[in-house]
C-alpha cells in the first residue's frame, strides 16, 4: 500500500495538523505520509506495511506502520514532534 502524494494546502493543511494533534490515536496512514512529505521528509523505503521517511540534516527519521489504515499512537506522537519542530507548535 503506497502513500498518496496529493498533499493538502492552506486551511486544509492546518485543519489536518490540528486533527493529528487533537487525536494522535486516530491518525490515518495516508495522512501521516502526506504530512511527513510536506515538512520535507522523503520516502526512503520500507517493507510490508512499513514506510520509512528521512530528511537531509535531520538525525531522526520517521517510520509509519499501516495498521488497518491507521498508524500507532507513538508514531503519531513522533510525527507531532517533527511537525512542531519544522512548522511551529500550537
C-alpha positions as CSV (number, residue, x, y, z in Angstrom):
1,X,0.0,0.0,0.0
2,X,1.6,3.2,-1.2
3,X,1.1,6.6,0.4
4,X,-0.9,9.1,-1.6
5,X,1.2,12.1,-2.8
6,X,-1.6,14.6,-3.3
7,X,-0.7,16.9,-0.4
8,X,-3.0,19.5,1.1
9,X,-2.6,23.2,1.3
10,X,-3.7,26.2,3.2
11,X,-6.5,25.9,5.7
12,X,-7.0,22.2,5.0
13,X,-3.4,21.6,6.0
14,X,-3.8,23.4,9.3
15,X,-7.0,21.5,10.0
16,X,-5.3,18.2,9.3
17,X,-2.4,19.1,11.6
18,X,-4.9,20.1,14.4
19,X,-6.7,16.8,13.9
20,X,-3.5,14.9,14.3
21,X,-2.6,16.9,17.5
22,X,-6.0,16.5,19.0
23,X,-6.3,12.8,18.4
24,X,-3.0,11.1,17.9
25,X,-4.6,7.7,18.5
26,X,-6.6,8.1,15.3
27,X,-4.2,9.2,12.5
28,X,-4.7,7.7,9.1
29,X,-1.6,6.2,7.5
30,X,-2.0,8.2,4.3
31,X,-2.4,11.4,6.2
32,X,0.8,10.7,8.2
33,X,2.7,10.1,4.9
34,X,1.4,13.4,3.3
35,X,2.3,15.4,6.4
36,X,5.8,13.9,6.6
37,X,6.4,14.8,2.9
38,X,5.0,18.3,3.4
39,X,7.6,19.0,6.1
40,X,10.4,17.9,3.8
41,X,10.8,14.2,4.5
42,X,11.3,11.8,1.6
43,X,10.0,8.2,1.4
44,X,13.1,6.0,1.6
45,X,11.6,2.6,1.6
46,X,10.0,0.1,3.9
47,X,8.8,-3.4,3.7
48,X,5.3,-4.8,4.0
49,X,3.1,-2.4,6.0
50,X,6.0,-0.1,7.0
51,X,7.2,3.2,5.4
52,X,10.4,5.0,6.3
53,X,11.0,8.7,5.8
54,X,14.2,10.7,6.1
55,X,15.2,14.3,5.8
56,X,18.6,15.6,4.9
57,X,20.2,17.1,8.0
58,X,17.6,15.6,10.4
59,X,19.0,12.9,12.6
60,X,15.6,11.5,13.4
61,X,13.7,9.5,10.8
62,X,10.0,8.8,10.7
63,X,8.6,5.3,10.4
64,X,5.0,4.5,9.9
65,X,3.3,1.2,10.2
66,X,-0.1,0.7,8.5
67,X,-2.3,-1.0,11.0
68,X,-5.7,-1.2,9.3
69,X,-5.3,2.2,7.7
70,X,-4.0,3.9,10.9
71,X,-0.6,4.4,12.5
72,X,0.2,3.5,16.1
73,X,-0.2,6.3,18.6
74,X,3.5,6.5,19.5
75,X,4.3,7.1,15.8
76,X,1.7,9.9,15.6
77,X,3.4,11.5,18.7
78,X,6.8,11.3,16.9
79,X,5.2,13.0,13.9
80,X,3.7,15.7,16.0
81,X,7.1,16.4,17.5
82,X,8.6,16.8,14.0
83,X,5.7,19.0,12.9
84,X,6.3,21.2,15.9
85,X,10.0,21.4,15.0
86,X,9.5,22.4,11.4
87,X,6.2,24.2,11.3
88,X,6.0,25.6,14.8
89,X,3.9,24.2,17.7
90,X,0.4,25.0,18.6
